[in-house]
Amino acid sequence: MLPRHNDPIAAIATAPGRGGVGIVRVSGKGLAALVQVLCGRSLRPREATYLPFRDAAGQPIDQGLALFFPAPHSYTGEDVLELQAHGGPVVLQLLLSRCLEAGAQAQPATGQPALPGLRVAQPGEFTERAFLNDKIDLAQAEAIADLIDASTEAAARSASRSLTGAFSQEVHALRDALIQLRMLVEATLDFPEEEIDFLRKADARGQLSGLEQTLTQVMQRARQGALLREGIKVVIAGQPNAGKSSLLNALAGAELAIVTPIAGTTRDKVQQTIQIEGVPLHVIDTAGLRDSDDEVERIGIARAWDEIAAADAVLFLHDLARWSAIEYRAADEVIESALVEKLPPSVPVIDVWNKVDCVPGAAAQPQAAARAAVHLSARTGEGLDALRRILLEVAGWQSAPEGVYIARARHVQALRAVQAHLQEAAAQLDARGPALDLLAEELRLAQNALNAITGEFTSDDLLGVIFSSFCIGK
């Protein structure tokens, strides 16, 4: 632990702003003296006590509930004191200041300070202490932040499953099976003189195959959980007046972007987050792609290409009304072909043929066979459901079973590392005259990658990055 982890900490635990109730939380070792100073009496463990909160001069700040959770039966594993008052920002700041002041206040009987070193908590420091004191593992700690930040019901339910340990249990089961296999390999390395084929008799290859199959299932659920957490960035692109802003409005169910028949109306990106089957979609409307002499429009077009490069999927709109006009088709085909060629090859593109309500028989319009396509009307809503289904397919989403748990990109990366090490271990095991020391090393690295998920093998730098993203007071 770092030295700061021994400091007692305090913070306002509720969100900024006004509310019916606000909470000030204190955590540290030996809070009994602080409780006596702040409350004027001792408190029964885990029992709410209604009393006045007073300043150093004895004047009332507020009245509310005080709860004391002695270690180790608390959120952080340390002594925890919670003061529940009215949720006004001034009241809570006064209470927090009183806690910090009382932390240095001398006790008349002993002449010793009540709680020296009491300071304001850093973001996520309460949860960090819960992790350091083995109350939760790192995956569960991240699930707490994900539950708070969940933007859909599906994401909240999945985060709750991770918080209860569903994801961690699967990781631990993989780790235990991996340890068992490592023991067999190490035994073979330690006793080479004994003509006993530990690996063959224990079916090491079968154990490794079972590990790989289980890992594949865990990775699938983790990828689904990562989609629930991160969402999908979808960029609407195309020539001016193809109906990009109308499509954004139709998907969002609100008039977010200005729609006019004037080309170049959209000069900058317009973004809205929607959800499909609980998956957040961050949909971005961009400026129409064309050559322009207008400096402001050129900036908007450059930003559009930047958004396209960073997208998870691109909806490339084609104007069927314009395409069906013979005098425009040849020119449009050349222009749109040039634009499509500029699209990043790594980004999935969905051809969206808009304005089917204006063109009879529009479904027969040409399309690129290698890309997904949909015909729709942003004005009437025809074809929007088909577009939503295609978007989920492109993102790799499957109907979320109850077993999906929230996951982060780092979890998926760690599982991919485990998969790579297991594949290399299988190659060593299948080789004629396998190098058992290399096999043992690959299994060790796979276990380390698994341990990084739950925090059993984690650098302090990574902990700092993870917990700094939490809100203060949590």
N, C-alpha and C positions, 0 to 999 in steps of 0.2 A: 504493500500500500504506500501511496505517496503521503508526505506529512500532512497535507491538507485534509486527508480522509479522517484524521483524528480530531479535527476541529468540530465543535458543536455548530449547527447551522440553523438558520431560521429563514422563512420566506412566506409571502402571501401565496396560498395554494390554489386560490380560485382565479378565474379569468379576469383580466382588467375590465373596468366598467362598473356599473351599478347593478345590484341584484338584491334579492331578498336576504340572502345569507352569504357571508364571506368567511374564509378560513385562513388563519395564520398557523403555520406548522413549525414546530421546533424538533430537531433530532440531535441526539448526542449521548454521551455516556454520563450517567449520574445526573439526571435532571431533577431529582427530588428537591434540591435546594431552590432551583429556579421556580418550580411549581409553587413552593411555599411563598416566594417573593411575589409572584404574579397573582396568585389566587388568594393569598392570605391564609391558606390552610392546605393540608395534604389532601390528595384525591384518591378515591378508591379505584383500583385498576379497572380499566375498560368500562367505567360507569359514568354516564353523563351527569355533570353537576351544574346546576344553574346558579350563577353568581355574578357580581359586578366586576368589571375590569377597570382597574384604577391606575392612574399615572403615579409618578414618584411622589407627588405631593398629596396623594390620597384622593384626588378628585376623580369622579367617574368618567371613564371614556365611553363605556357602553355596558350593557348587560347581555350575557349569552351563556353558552354551554362550554364547559371545559372537559376534555377527556385526556386521560393519561394512560399510555400503553407502555408498561415496563418491558425492558429487554428480557428475552429475545422475542417476545410475542408482540411484534409490531411490524409495520410495513418495511422499515429499514433494518430491523434486527437490533436497533439501539432503543434507548428510551425515546419515546415520541410523545409530545404534548401538542394537542390541537385546541385552538381557541376559535369557537364559532360565534361570530358576531353578525350584526347587520352589514349588508354588503355594499356599503358606501366606500369609495376609494380613500377618503380622508380618514374615516374610522379605522380602516385596515392599516393604513400607513402609521397612524398613531399607535395601534396595537403592536405593529412590527417594531417601531422605535422603542416602545416600552420593553419589549422582549430583549432587544439588544442592550438597552440601558440596564435592565435587571440582571443581565448576564454578568455584569461587572460590579453589581451592587454588593457591598460587604454585609455579611450576616452579623448582627450584634452579638450573638452568642459565641461565635468562633473567630470573628475578625477575618474570615476567609471569603474570597469572592465567590459568588453563587455559581458562576459558570464562566471562567476566564476564556477569552478567545472566541466567544460567540460571534458569528458573522453571518452576513446574508448569503444564502445558498446560491451556487451557480446553476445554470440551466441543467435540469436532469440529475442533480446531485442526490436527491432523495432516492431515486430509482437506482442510481449508480451504487449507493451504499447497500441497497437491498441486494444487488448483484454481488457486491464484494463480501457481504455477510451471508452468502449462500441461501438467501430467501427465494431467489429466482435465478434462472440462468440467463445468458445474454439474449437468446432468442425470445424468451418470455419478456425480458426488459424492453426489447424493441417492439414487441406486440403491444405493450402498454401505450407507447407513442402512436402506434398504428391505429389502435382502438380510438384514441383521442382524435386523430386526424382523418378517420374513415369518412369518405365522401358518399358512400352508398351503404345500404342495409347489408348487402352481401359482404362488403369489405369489413363492416363492423362485426358481423357474425364470425367471419373467418379469423379476424384478429382475436376475438374472444376465445376461439378454439386454441389458437396459438398460446394465449395467455394462460390457459389451463394446462398447457404442457403437451398438447397433441403432437405438434411438430417435434418438440424436444424428445418425446418418447420414441418416435420413429428414428430420429438421429441416434439416440442411445442404443436402440435395438441393432442398428447397423454397426455401431461401434463395438458392441459386445460380440457380435458374430465375427467382426474383423479381428478382434483381440484373440478369439478362439483359434482362428486360422493362423495368426501370427505365432501363437504358442506352438502349433504343430511345426511350423517352419523353423522356429528357433530350436526346438527339440532336435530336429534333424541336423541342424548346424552344430549343436552342442555335442552330439553323440554320433559322429560319422563312422566311428569304428564298429558300432553295432550294426549288423546287417539286418536292420529292421526298416522297412520302407514306411515310415510314419505317414508320409503324405498320401501314398497309395491306399494303405489300409484305412486311413481316416477319411478317404474320399475328399482330399483337399480340392481337387478340380471341381467336384460337385458343389462343395461349400462355396467356392469362389463364384461359380455360375449362379448359385442362389443369391449371393450377395449382389451380383450385377443385376439380376432381375428385380430384386427388392429396391435397389437404388433407382432403377428406371421408373418404378411406380412413385417413389418419393419425389423424384425430379419432376415428374408430370404434375403432381399436386402442387409442388413448389412453384413451378412456372405459372400455373393457374392462379396461385395466391399472389405472385408478383404482379400479374395483370390486374388483379383486384386492387392492389395497393398503388401501383404506378399509373395504371391506365394506358391508353393508347393515344398517341399524338397523330391526328388526322388533318392533313392540309388539303383544302379545296383549291384547285388550280385550274387554269384554262385561259382562253382569250377573253377580252372584255365582252360584257353583255351575254355571256353563256349561261348565266343564271347562278353564279357562285353565291352571291349574297342571299338570293332567294332560297337556295338549298340550305345554307346555314340557318336561316330563319325557320325553315320547315323542320329541320332536325331538332332545333332548340325549342320549337313551339312558341316563339316570341319574335317580335320585330326588333332584332338586334342590329342588323346592318341596313344601311340606306339602300333602297332599290329604286333605280331610275333607268329609263332607256338611254341615258347619256353614257357613252363609253368613258371609262376611266373614273367612274364615281368613287370606287374604293381606292384610296390612296395608301392606306396602311392596314396592317392586319387587324382583324376583329376576332376575338377568341371567346368561346363558350364551352363549358364542360357539361356534357350530358351523360346519361347512362343507358346502357343496353344490357339487359339481363344482369344488372348489378355491376357491370364493367364500366369504369369511367372512360369517356372518350373526350379528349381535349381537341375540339374541332376549331380549325383556324381558317377563316376566310382571308384571301390575299388579293392583292391588286392584279388586274388582268395582265397577262403576259403579252407584250407587244413592244415594238419600237416606238418610242415617244420622244418628242422634243420638249416636253414639260419636265422641268427639273424635279419638281415635287413627285410627279408620277414615276420618274425614273428611280428615285430613291425607294418608293414603294415597291416597284418591281424587283429591285435588288434585294429588298428584305423578303419578298416572296420567295425568291430562289434560295435564300438562306434558310427559310422555314422548311422548304421542300427537302433540302439536304439533311435536315435534322428530323424528318418525319418518320413515323412508323408505317404510315400508309398515305398514299396520295390519291385523292379523287380528282381525276382529270375530266373536266366537263367539256362536252361537245354540244354545240347548239344545233339541234335537229332542224329547227326552222330555217336556219341559215344554210345548213348542209343540204337540205332538200331542194334549195333553189339552184338550178343548173348553172346560172351565171356566176355563182359564188363557189361552187363545190371544188373546182380545180384549185383555185387560189387558197381556199381554206385547207384543203388536203395537204398542200405543200407547206403551209405555215404550221399547221398542227403537227405534221410529221417532224418538222425541224424542232418544234418545242418538245415533243416526246423524246426525241433523240438526246436532248439535253438533260432529261431527268436522270437522277442517279440510278445506276443499274441495281444497286443494293436495296432500294426502296420499292416495296410492292406498289403497283399502280392499278387502280380500278377505273376502267373507262365508264363514265357516266354520260349516257345520251339523254339530255334534258329536253323538255318541251314536247313530250309525246302527245300531249293534248292538242298541240297545234298541227301535228303532221300525221295523217292517217297512214296506217301500215308502217309505223316507225320502227317496229321490232325487226324489220328486215334490213335495217341499215348495217353497213359493214362494221366490223370490229376486229381488233387484233386477237388472233386465236390463242396467243400465249398469255393473255391477260384476262382477269375477271372483268365482266361487263354487266351493266344493268341499264334498262331503259326506264325512265321515270318522268314525272312532272313535279317540279318543285312547287308549282302553283296549286295543283289539285291534291298532291300527296300520293298519287298513284306510283307504285314501285318503291316507296320509301322502306317498306318492310323488307323487301328483297335486298335493298342496299344495306340495311342493318345486319341482316344475316351474313352477307358477304363480308362486311367489315369484321365481324366476329371470327369468321373462318380465316381471313387473312391474318388476323392477330394470333390465331392458334388457340382460341377459346373453345372450350367444350362446356356443355351445360353443367353448371357447378353442382357436383354432388355435395352432400352434407359433410363429407370428409375433407373438403378443401380447407387449408389453413393459410393464414396470411404469410407471405414470405417477401424477402427483399432481394434486390439484385445481387447483393453480396452472398446471400444464401445459395442462390442458383449458381453463381460462379464457383463457390466452394464445392457444391455437389458435382459440377462439371470437372473440377480438379480431381475429386475422388474417383469419378468415372474414368478419367484418363490414367490414373495410377493403377486402377484395377485392370484396365485393358492391358497395360504394360506388364502387370503381374501375371495375367493369363498368358501373355506371349512368352514370358520366361518359363512358366510352368509347362507349356505345351512344347517348348523347344527340346530337342534331343540333347540330353546332358544339361539340364537347366542350371543356371547360376543361382544357387539358393541365396547367396548374400544379396544379389540384386533383387530377387523376389522379396526377401525380407525388407529391404529398403523401400520398395514400392508400397508394400503394405503399411509400413510405418508412416510414409508420407500421406497415404490415404487416410489413416487414422488422425493425423494432425489436421488435415483439411476438415474432417468431420468435427473435431474438437473446436475448431475456430468458429463454428456455427453457434455452439452453446457457450463459448467463452472459456473453455478449459485450456485452450492454447491460443491466446490472444495478446497482441501487443498493447501497451498503454496508449500508443498513438491512435489505434483503432478505437479504443474505448473513448478517448477524447472526442473523436469525430462523431461517434454514435450518440453520446449523451449530450453533446453541445447542441444537438438539434431538438432536444426536448424543451418544453415550456418551463419557465421558472416556477418552482413550487412543486414540481413533479420529479 
